[in-house]
Structures are given as C-alpha cells and as structure tokens.
C-alpha cells in the first residue's frame, strides 16, 4: 500500500531533519566555529596524541647552545628548540651574526642581521630562552677557526663554571675571548688588566703596570703566561699576572 504524505507530515519530517543537522553541527564545532580535537583531561594530549603547545614552551626554557635555524619572521630555532624574538632581545655578534671579530668585546646586532645569519646556515649561537622568548642571543663565532662548538657542554653550565676567581694558564680563543684553566671568558671595556713583565711592564717595579687589551691578546697568543682572572657572568672584571 502506498503512503500518502500530508503537508503536516512533510513539515514534521523537515523539522526533524533540521534538528538532527543542528545537533551534528554543534557536536563537530566549538563556540568559535573550530573543529574540536578532543583533548584528554587525564593525559594532556589531544585525540591525535599531540602534546599541547604549553609543554613545548616549557621545554624551550633555559640556555641552549647549538645550530641556529630560521623558521619564520621573528621565529628561530636552536638545537631543535624554537623561540621567538622580542623588541627586548639582546643580540650579540663576534663576526658571525654581525661584527668583524676584530674587537675585544661582542657587538650588538639587529634582528635583520640575526635572521640573515640564520638563513645562511652553519651559525652556532648561545640562546637564553624564557617562556619561549629569547632574552639573549650570542654567536659562537671564532675568527680563523669557523664557529664555536658546544664542546664545553650546555651553555648554562659553562656560564656557571666561569664565575669566580680562577688562576691558570692564559689561552687565546678569539678576539676579546680567552680561557683560563679551561674556563672561557670575555673582555669588556671595563676589564682591569695588570702586568708584571709578562703581559706588559718590566717586572722591575713594586706595583703592577696597567696593560691594554692588545697587550693581553699578544701575551695569550705567545703562551706561557699565568694569570688570576675574576669572572662574573662570563665577563672578566680583573686580570692580573700571577
């Protein structure tokens, strides 16, 4: 027997179809109209097994040394850890990001210079990251020997080991960068340098002579000079022959 659909029954079926369609739409989308992935409250992962972005940001915190990679404008990566640049990010170069490597302290670089260096590749840098943002970026370029490596281990550990007063043989690493007893350090414009015949002076007086950065560099290249170095945050505040 064939069924005859009255106008009232047709209206009823149409209304039911609208309700079902609306329910499916609401199930598939969130209030903002984006598809819901189904994040698990117990595991902290979504239905595809991806970790929320907050975890990636936490892993990025700390001081990391490694190869610098360009990802997008204002976004780079070091040793596999992405980070963002900000207006307050300090960027220092010693001939890799910017500068000639001939000075006695790092030179401040621009964001454009940093991104250009990252795009060219083979740039090693030390990056201090907080909440996914770069606080400070310093290239590890060594003049005449390519870029620095991470042989000293994690940048944060190397920086901690560098603090304090250390006595030992002085070694030249790069313009403005030296090492004493295996601990690298940088010179600054305020570093006090005192000689007693090895770095500068004749050694005949009763008081040490004040030396220049050039004299210190020449003495370190020649080797055989023992010094006492006071280091704070990787920078030498005072160097004196021991």
Secondary structure, DSSP 8 states (H G I E B T S, - for coil): ------HHHHHHHHHHHHHHHHHHHHHHB-TTS-B-----TTTSB-TT--B-HHHHHHHT-EEEEEEEEEEETTEEEETTEEEE--TT-EEEESSSSSS-S-SSS-EE--HHHHHHHHHH---EEEEEEETTEEEEEEE-B-TTS-B--STT--HHHHHHHH-EEEEEEEEEEETTEEEETTEEEE--TT-EEEESSSSSS-S-SSS-EE--HHHHHHHHHH---EEEEEEETTEEEEEEE-
